[in-house]
Amino acid sequence: MQTATHLDREHCVRAVQSKDARFDGWFFTAVLTTRIYCRPSCPVVPPKPENMTFYPSAAACQQAGFRACKRCRPDTSPGSPEWNQRADLVARAMRLIADGVVDREGVPGLADRLGYSTRQVERQLLAELGAGPLALARAQRAQTARLLIETTPLPMTEIAFAAGFASVRTFNDTVREVFALSPSELRARAPKAGAGTPGGISLRLPFRAPLNPSNLFGHLAATAVPGVEEWIPHSPDGVGGAPTGAYRRTLRLPYGHGIASLAPRPDHIACRLTLSDLRDLPVAISRCRRMLDLDADPVAVDDRLRTDPLLAPLVDKAPGRRVPRTVDEAEFAVRAVLGQQVSTAAARTHAARLVTAHGKPLDDPEGGLTHLFPSPEALADVDPETLAMPRTRRTTFTTLVRALADGSLHLGAESDWAETRARLLTLPGFGPWTVDVIAMRALGDPDAFLPTDLGIRRAAQELGLPSTPAALTARAEAWRPWRAYAVQYLWATDGHPINFLPV
């Protein structure tokens, strides 16, 4: 598929005519005769090619005067994989918009985080996506409003402000314009929402097939920090070989905190969110999708990795592996340091002690979660002598948390991958493995690679791949830009998602 900037009309027409769900989220089809926009896989009879036009974003469709299809609900498409596989200005801006930065800080705040002028940000977004940051944020607000209208019994006034609208009138006008229905009409069409747990919202997180939940949820369950994360093995309708159940964890969010429960299903991830402030809903959804790598393009990834004859059997055996990521970049960096040169069990023990001593307590009426993971500010005050680790690693830990707390090091959706790598390498105790595992799981770099990892080297040797770091790195050049996914396939051959965590 072409990038969003240069949509290939012939390619788009073929995708629509074949109802190819792989391209949902890549582009949107606007029908000139009906003034409706759809996802490529819309179940209705495809329009004539001469009546189709294509846009790279839902916001661009809305700005051009098209309304969302009531059948295929294009606002619920998976996100474009473009934004999670690139580190340029537009991709970083899109990750921040999904994280609610425009709603909280405005366009100047978005530009400031990116290190560009507002004019540069607006110009580049408009050129590539056909819409500026305000229009993109407005489209996201409309999607959040629809979700709250259809899944909760909340009054419309509360929904308007929870979705990020400045007024009820703007909320009403936007919903009518985007969905061609009033808020009350949208609610009347939806299944009746139950009261449920206060603040609880149940929804489906779509993804592009195939998805291999075994590596994704198995990894999260194996590394779960007690009190912050848990795996509940109870659900009878899990997917193909995955441990059936639900992964649950606490979330630190801009307006409060929350708890996410995530369970694999054949065609979606069942998600339940319990939030202390509903204004955090779009951010919580975005972070859960990012943690589960749900916007990935598994067909493109697997096709590239299959070109290596030694990797092809692994891909064919269990296609659709994702890279387990994180909901909190700073938290993951701290956990990566705690896990240096120790087993997964020891790393979990170190992290659990910090959580009990320094994490913020919270109530979890639906399970056994007890705390938020400690913030960098809270950890910056930890007495190094209380840490059960070698002195050199204590220095690594304290240096990291102080840099995160004082803002001299920032890890977030807007991080430039190359610059952040370089900054991390200046910290004491940070070698290539630690930096690349942070790049892979916290920053989201799909090409991060771990040639010195013990599990990777064992797997390479077993498969007949070169096992020395230099030779393996040379072989992996052919896997670009998806080497982080190759890591997932190689780890699986060693029988466990993580073995030992070297520096």
C-alpha positions as CSV (number, residue, x, y, z in Angstrom):
1,M,0.0,0.0,0.0
2,Q,1.2,3.5,-0.7
3,T,1.7,5.9,2.1
4,A,-1.1,8.2,3.2
5,T,0.4,11.0,1.2
6,H,0.2,9.3,-2.1
7,L,-2.9,7.1,-2.3
8,D,-2.8,4.9,-5.3
9,R,-6.3,5.2,-6.8
10,E,-6.2,1.9,-8.7
11,H,-5.0,0.1,-5.6
12,C,-7.7,1.7,-3.4
13,V,-10.4,0.8,-5.9
14,R,-9.3,-2.9,-5.9
15,A,-9.2,-2.9,-2.1
16,V,-12.8,-1.6,-1.9
17,Q,-14.1,-3.9,-4.6
18,S,-12.7,-6.9,-2.7
19,K,-13.8,-5.6,0.7
20,D,-10.2,-6.1,1.9
21,A,-10.2,-5.5,5.7
22,R,-6.4,-5.3,5.7
23,F,-6.7,-1.7,4.5
24,D,-9.2,-0.5,7.1
25,G,-7.5,2.5,8.7
26,W,-5.0,3.0,5.8
27,F,-7.5,5.1,3.9
28,F,-11.2,6.0,3.7
29,T,-13.6,5.8,0.7
30,A,-15.8,8.8,0.2
31,V,-18.8,8.3,-2.1
32,L,-19.7,11.3,-4.1
33,T,-23.3,10.4,-4.8
34,T,-24.3,9.7,-1.2
35,R,-21.8,12.0,0.6
36,I,-20.9,9.1,2.9
37,Y,-17.4,7.8,3.8
38,C,-16.7,4.2,4.5
39,R,-13.9,1.8,5.4
40,P,-12.6,-0.3,2.5
41,S,-14.3,-3.5,3.9
42,C,-17.8,-1.9,4.1
43,P,-20.3,-4.7,3.6
44,V,-22.6,-2.7,1.2
45,V,-22.4,-3.1,-2.6
46,P,-19.3,-1.1,-3.7
47,P,-20.0,2.2,-5.5
48,K,-19.0,2.7,-9.1
49,P,-15.3,3.6,-9.3
50,E,-16.1,7.0,-10.8
51,N,-18.2,7.8,-7.7
52,M,-15.3,7.0,-5.3
53,T,-12.7,9.4,-3.9
54,F,-10.2,8.6,-1.3
55,Y,-8.9,10.3,1.8
56,P,-6.0,9.5,4.1
57,S,-8.0,10.3,7.3
58,A,-11.5,10.4,8.7
59,A,-10.9,14.0,9.6
60,A,-10.2,14.9,5.9
61,C,-13.5,13.2,4.9
62,Q,-15.4,15.2,7.5
63,Q,-13.8,18.4,6.5
64,A,-14.8,17.7,2.9
65,G,-18.5,17.3,4.0
66,F,-18.9,13.5,4.1
67,R,-20.6,11.7,7.0
68,A,-19.7,8.4,8.5
69,C,-21.4,5.2,7.2
70,K,-23.9,3.7,9.6
71,R,-23.1,0.2,8.4
72,C,-19.3,-0.1,8.5
73,R,-18.7,2.6,11.2
74,P,-15.4,3.8,9.8
75,D,-14.6,5.6,13.0
76,T,-14.0,2.2,14.6
77,S,-11.3,1.1,12.1
78,P,-7.9,0.1,13.4
79,G,-5.5,3.0,13.3
80,S,-3.1,3.4,10.4
81,P,0.1,1.4,10.9
82,E,2.0,4.4,9.5
83,W,2.1,6.2,12.8
84,N,3.6,3.3,14.7
85,Q,6.3,2.5,12.2
86,R,7.7,6.0,11.6
87,A,9.5,8.5,13.7
88,D,9.1,11.6,11.6
89,L,7.2,14.7,12.6
90,V,3.8,13.6,11.2
91,A,3.9,10.2,12.9
92,R,5.0,11.7,16.2
93,A,2.2,14.3,16.0
94,M,-0.4,11.6,15.3
95,R,0.7,9.6,18.3
96,L,0.4,12.7,20.5
97,I,-3.0,13.6,19.1
98,A,-4.2,10.1,19.9
99,D,-2.9,10.6,23.4
100,G,-5.1,13.7,23.8
101,V,-2.4,16.4,23.7
102,V,-4.4,18.8,21.5
103,D,-7.4,18.6,23.8
104,R,-5.3,19.2,26.9
105,E,-2.7,21.6,25.6
106,G,-3.9,22.9,22.3
107,V,-2.0,23.1,19.0
108,P,0.8,25.3,20.6
109,G,1.3,22.5,23.2
110,L,1.5,19.9,20.5
111,A,4.1,21.9,18.5
112,D,6.1,22.6,21.6
113,R,6.4,18.9,22.4
114,L,7.5,18.2,18.9
115,G,10.0,21.1,18.8
116,Y,8.5,22.7,15.7
117,S,6.4,25.8,15.1
118,T,2.7,25.5,15.0
119,R,2.8,26.5,11.3
120,Q,5.2,23.7,10.4
121,V,3.1,21.1,12.3
122,E,-0.1,22.3,10.7
123,R,1.4,22.4,7.2
124,Q,2.9,18.9,7.3
125,L,-0.3,17.3,8.8
126,L,-2.4,19.0,6.2
127,A,-0.1,17.9,3.3
128,E,-0.1,14.3,4.4
129,L,-3.5,13.7,6.0
130,G,-5.7,16.4,4.4
131,A,-6.5,17.8,7.9
132,G,-4.8,19.9,10.5
133,P,-4.4,19.0,14.2
134,L,-7.6,20.6,15.3
135,A,-9.7,18.7,12.7
136,L,-7.9,15.4,13.6
137,A,-8.6,16.0,17.3
138,R,-12.2,16.9,16.5
139,A,-12.6,13.5,14.7
140,Q,-11.2,11.7,17.7
141,R,-13.6,13.6,20.0
142,A,-16.5,12.5,17.8
143,Q,-15.4,8.9,18.0
144,T,-15.1,9.1,21.8
145,A,-18.6,10.7,22.1
146,R,-20.1,8.0,20.0
147,L,-18.5,5.3,22.2
148,L,-19.8,6.9,25.4
149,I,-23.3,7.5,23.9
150,E,-23.6,3.9,22.8
151,T,-22.0,2.1,25.8
152,T,-22.9,4.1,28.9
153,P,-26.1,5.5,30.4
154,L,-24.4,8.8,31.1
155,P,-26.3,12.1,30.6
156,M,-25.4,13.8,27.3
157,T,-24.0,16.8,29.1
158,E,-21.5,14.6,31.0
159,I,-20.6,12.9,27.7
160,A,-20.0,16.1,25.9
161,F,-17.3,17.3,28.4
162,A,-15.9,13.8,28.9
163,A,-15.3,13.5,25.2
164,G,-13.4,16.8,25.2
165,F,-16.0,19.2,23.7
166,A,-16.0,22.8,25.0
167,S,-19.8,23.1,25.0
168,V,-22.9,20.9,24.7
169,R,-23.9,22.8,21.5
170,T,-20.6,22.0,19.8
171,F,-21.0,18.4,20.9
172,N,-24.5,18.2,19.4
173,D,-23.5,19.9,16.1
174,T,-20.4,17.7,15.7
175,V,-22.3,14.4,16.3
176,R,-25.0,15.4,13.8
177,E,-22.5,16.5,11.2
178,V,-20.3,13.4,11.5
179,F,-22.9,10.6,12.0
180,A,-26.0,12.2,10.5
181,L,-27.8,11.4,13.7
182,S,-28.4,13.3,16.9
183,P,-26.9,12.0,20.1
184,S,-30.2,10.7,21.3
185,E,-30.8,9.0,18.0
186,L,-27.4,7.3,18.2
187,R,-28.3,6.0,21.7
188,A,-31.7,4.8,20.6
189,R,-30.0,2.7,17.9
190,A,-27.5,1.1,20.2
191,P,-28.0,-1.9,22.6
192,K,-29.2,-0.7,26.0
193,A,-26.3,0.2,28.2
194,G,-26.2,-1.2,31.7
195,A,-25.2,0.5,34.8
196,G,-22.2,-1.7,35.5
197,T,-19.4,-0.7,37.7
198,P,-19.2,3.1,38.3
199,G,-16.9,4.5,35.6
200,G,-16.8,1.1,33.8
201,I,-16.9,1.0,30.0
202,S,-16.8,-2.1,27.9
203,L,-15.7,-1.9,24.3
204,R,-14.1,-3.8,21.4
205,L,-10.6,-3.0,20.2
206,P,-10.3,-3.9,16.5
207,F,-7.1,-5.2,14.9
208,R,-5.8,-6.4,11.6
209,A,-5.7,-10.2,11.3
210,P,-3.9,-12.3,11.9
211,L,-3.1,-11.8,15.5
212,N,-1.2,-14.3,17.6
213,P,-2.4,-13.7,21.2
214,S,-0.2,-16.4,22.7
215,N,3.0,-14.4,22.4
216,L,1.3,-11.1,23.2
217,F,-0.6,-12.0,26.3
218,G,1.9,-14.7,27.3
219,H,4.6,-12.1,27.5
220,L,2.6,-9.6,29.5
221,A,1.4,-12.3,31.9
222,A,5.0,-13.7,32.4
223,T,6.4,-10.3,33.3
224,A,3.4,-8.9,35.2
225,V,4.4,-6.9,38.3
226,P,2.2,-7.9,41.3
227,G,-0.2,-5.1,42.4
228,V,0.1,-3.3,39.1
229,E,-0.6,-6.1,36.6
230,E,-2.3,-9.5,36.8
231,W,-3.4,-12.4,34.6
232,I,-6.8,-13.9,35.4
233,P,-7.2,-17.3,33.7
234,H,-10.9,-17.7,33.5
235,S,-12.3,-16.8,30.1
236,P,-13.5,-19.9,28.1
237,D,-13.5,-18.2,24.7
238,G,-9.9,-17.2,24.1
239,V,-8.1,-17.5,20.8
240,G,-6.1,-20.3,19.3
241,G,-3.6,-21.6,21.8
242,A,-3.4,-18.4,23.9
243,P,-3.7,-18.7,27.7
244,T,-7.4,-18.0,28.0
245,G,-8.3,-15.2,30.4
246,A,-7.8,-11.5,30.9
247,Y,-4.7,-9.3,31.4
248,R,-5.5,-6.5,33.8
249,R,-3.3,-3.5,34.8
250,T,-3.5,-0.1,36.4
251,L,-3.1,3.1,34.4
252,R,-1.7,6.5,35.3
253,L,-3.7,9.0,33.2
254,P,-3.6,12.8,32.7
255,Y,-6.8,13.5,34.7
256,G,-6.7,10.5,37.1
257,H,-6.1,6.8,37.1
258,G,-7.8,3.7,35.7
259,I,-7.8,0.0,35.4
260,A,-7.8,-1.8,32.0
261,S,-9.0,-5.4,31.5
262,L,-8.0,-6.9,28.1
263,A,-8.9,-10.3,26.8
264,P,-8.3,-11.8,23.3
265,R,-11.3,-12.7,21.1
266,P,-11.3,-14.1,17.6
267,D,-11.9,-10.8,15.9
268,H,-11.2,-8.2,18.6
269,I,-9.8,-7.5,22.0
270,A,-12.5,-7.3,24.7
271,C,-11.6,-4.2,26.7
272,R,-13.1,-3.0,30.0
273,L,-12.0,0.3,31.4
274,T,-12.7,1.6,34.8
275,L,-11.7,5.3,35.0
276,S,-11.7,7.8,37.8
277,D,-12.3,10.6,35.2
278,L,-14.0,9.9,31.9
279,R,-12.0,12.6,30.2
280,D,-9.2,10.0,30.2
281,L,-11.2,7.6,27.9
282,P,-9.5,8.4,24.6
283,V,-6.1,8.3,26.2
284,A,-6.7,5.0,27.9
285,I,-7.9,3.4,24.7
286,S,-4.9,4.8,22.8
287,R,-2.4,3.5,25.3
288,C,-4.1,0.0,25.5
289,R,-4.0,-0.2,21.7
290,R,-0.3,0.8,21.7
291,M,0.6,-1.7,24.4
292,L,-1.0,-4.5,22.4
293,D,0.4,-3.2,19.0
294,L,-3.1,-3.4,17.5
295,D,-2.4,-1.0,14.7
296,A,0.3,-3.1,13.2
297,D,0.1,-4.5,9.6
298,P,0.9,-8.2,10.3
299,V,0.7,-9.1,6.6
300,A,3.4,-6.7,5.6
301,V,5.6,-7.7,8.6
302,D,5.2,-11.5,8.0
303,D,5.7,-11.2,4.3
304,R,9.1,-9.5,4.8
305,L,10.2,-12.0,7.4
306,R,9.2,-14.9,5.2
307,T,11.8,-13.9,2.7
308,D,14.4,-15.4,5.0
309,P,14.1,-19.2,4.5
310,L,15.2,-19.9,8.1
311,L,12.5,-17.5,9.6
312,A,9.7,-18.6,7.2
313,P,8.8,-21.8,9.1
314,L,8.4,-19.8,12.3
315,V,6.2,-17.3,10.7
316,D,4.1,-19.9,8.9
317,K,3.6,-21.8,12.1
318,A,2.2,-18.9,14.2
319,P,1.7,-15.8,12.0
320,G,0.6,-12.4,13.4
321,R,3.0,-12.0,16.3
322,R,2.9,-8.5,17.8
323,V,5.5,-6.6,19.9
324,P,4.2,-6.3,23.5
325,R,4.7,-2.7,24.4
326,T,3.8,-0.5,27.4
327,V,1.2,2.0,28.6
328,D,3.9,4.1,30.4
329,E,7.3,4.6,28.8
330,A,9.0,5.8,32.0
331,E,7.7,2.8,33.9
332,F,9.1,0.4,31.3
333,A,12.6,2.1,31.4
334,V,12.7,1.7,35.2
335,R,11.7,-2.0,34.9
336,A,14.3,-2.6,32.2
337,V,17.0,-1.4,34.6
338,L,15.6,-3.5,37.4
339,G,15.8,-6.5,35.1
340,Q,19.4,-6.1,34.0
341,Q,21.3,-9.4,34.3
342,V,18.6,-11.2,36.4
343,S,15.8,-13.6,35.7
344,T,12.3,-12.5,34.9
345,A,11.1,-13.7,38.4
346,A,13.8,-11.6,40.1
347,A,12.9,-8.5,38.0
348,R,9.3,-8.9,39.0
349,T,10.3,-9.2,42.7
350,H,12.4,-6.0,42.6
351,A,9.6,-4.1,40.9
352,A,6.9,-5.4,43.3
353,R,8.9,-4.1,46.3
354,L,9.1,-0.6,44.7
355,V,5.4,-0.7,44.0
356,T,4.5,-1.6,47.6
357,A,6.8,1.0,49.1
358,H,6.4,3.9,46.7
359,G,3.4,3.3,44.5
360,K,0.1,5.1,44.9
361,P,-2.6,2.8,46.4
362,L,-5.9,2.4,44.7
363,D,-9.1,0.2,45.0
364,D,-9.9,-2.6,42.6
365,P,-13.4,-4.0,43.3
366,E,-13.1,-6.4,40.4
367,G,-9.7,-8.0,41.1
368,G,-6.4,-7.9,43.0
369,L,-4.7,-4.8,41.7
370,T,-3.5,-2.5,44.5
371,H,-1.2,0.3,43.2
372,L,-0.1,2.5,40.4
373,F,3.5,2.0,39.4
374,P,5.6,4.7,41.2
375,S,6.2,7.9,39.3
376,P,9.7,9.0,38.5
377,E,9.3,11.8,41.0
378,A,8.4,9.3,43.8
379,L,11.4,7.0,42.8
380,A,13.8,9.9,42.7
381,D,13.5,10.1,46.5
382,V,14.3,6.4,47.1
383,D,17.3,5.8,49.3
384,P,19.7,3.8,47.1
385,E,20.9,1.7,50.1
386,T,17.4,0.2,50.3
387,L,17.7,-1.3,46.8
388,A,18.6,-5.0,46.8
389,M,20.9,-4.8,43.8
390,P,24.6,-4.2,43.1
391,R,26.0,-0.8,43.7
392,T,26.6,-0.1,40.0
393,R,23.0,-0.9,39.2
394,R,21.9,1.4,42.0
395,T,23.7,4.2,40.3
396,T,22.1,3.3,37.0
397,F,18.6,3.3,38.6
398,T,19.0,6.6,40.5
399,T,20.5,8.4,37.5
400,L,17.6,7.2,35.3
401,V,14.8,8.2,37.7
402,R,16.3,11.6,38.5
403,A,16.7,12.4,34.8
404,L,13.1,11.4,34.2
405,A,11.9,13.4,37.2
406,D,13.7,16.6,36.3
407,G,12.8,16.4,32.7
408,S,16.3,16.2,31.3
409,L,15.2,12.8,29.8
410,H,11.8,12.4,28.4
411,L,10.3,9.2,27.1
412,G,6.9,9.5,25.4
413,A,4.9,9.2,22.2
414,E,6.7,12.2,20.7
415,S,10.2,10.9,21.3
416,D,12.6,10.9,18.4
417,W,13.9,7.4,18.4
418,A,17.5,8.2,17.3
419,E,17.9,11.1,19.7
420,T,16.5,9.2,22.6
421,R,18.8,6.2,22.0
422,A,21.8,8.6,22.0
423,R,20.6,10.2,25.2
424,L,20.1,6.9,26.9
425,L,23.6,5.6,25.9
426,T,25.1,8.5,27.9
427,L,23.6,7.3,31.1
428,P,25.8,5.0,33.3
429,G,25.0,1.3,33.0
430,F,23.0,1.7,29.8
431,G,24.4,-0.7,27.1
432,P,23.0,-1.5,23.7
433,W,20.7,-4.2,25.0
434,T,19.0,-2.0,27.5
435,V,18.7,0.9,25.1
436,D,17.2,-1.3,22.3
437,V,14.7,-3.1,24.5
438,I,13.5,0.4,25.7
439,A,13.4,1.5,22.0
440,M,11.4,-1.6,21.1
441,R,8.9,-1.8,23.9
442,A,8.6,1.8,25.3
443,L,9.3,4.0,22.2
444,G,7.7,1.6,19.8
445,D,10.5,1.3,17.2
446,P,9.5,-1.6,15.0
447,D,13.1,-2.1,13.8
448,A,14.8,-2.3,17.3
449,F,17.0,-5.4,17.5
450,L,18.7,-7.4,20.3
451,P,21.6,-9.4,18.8
452,T,23.3,-9.7,22.2
453,D,20.2,-11.2,23.9
454,L,20.9,-14.7,25.3
455,G,17.5,-16.0,24.1
456,I,18.0,-14.6,20.6
457,R,21.4,-16.1,20.3
458,R,20.2,-19.5,21.5
459,A,17.3,-19.4,19.0
460,A,19.6,-18.3,16.2
461,Q,22.0,-21.2,16.8
462,E,19.0,-23.6,16.9
463,L,17.7,-22.4,13.6
464,G,21.1,-22.3,11.9
465,L,21.3,-18.5,11.8
466,P,24.6,-16.8,12.7
467,S,24.7,-16.6,16.5
468,T,27.5,-14.0,17.0
469,P,26.0,-10.4,17.4
470,A,27.9,-9.0,14.4
471,A,27.0,-11.8,12.1
472,L,23.4,-11.9,13.3
473,T,23.0,-8.2,12.8
474,A,24.3,-8.5,9.3
475,R,21.8,-11.3,8.5
476,A,19.0,-9.2,10.0
477,E,19.5,-6.4,7.5
478,A,17.2,-8.2,5.3
479,W,14.5,-8.1,7.9
480,R,14.3,-4.3,8.1
481,P,12.2,-2.4,9.0
482,W,10.6,-5.2,11.1
483,R,13.4,-6.6,13.2
484,A,11.5,-6.1,16.5
485,Y,8.9,-8.6,15.2
486,A,11.7,-11.0,14.2
487,V,12.7,-10.8,17.9
488,Q,9.3,-12.1,18.9
489,Y,9.5,-15.1,16.5
490,L,13.0,-15.9,17.7
491,W,12.1,-15.6,21.4
492,A,9.3,-18.0,20.9
493,T,11.7,-20.8,19.7
494,D,13.5,-20.6,23.1
495,G,10.3,-21.5,25.0
496,H,9.7,-18.3,26.9
497,P,9.1,-14.7,26.0
498,I,12.0,-13.5,28.1
499,N,14.9,-15.5,29.5
500,F,17.6,-13.4,31.0
501,L,17.9,-9.6,30.7
502,P,21.5,-8.5,30.1
503,V,22.7,-4.9,30.1
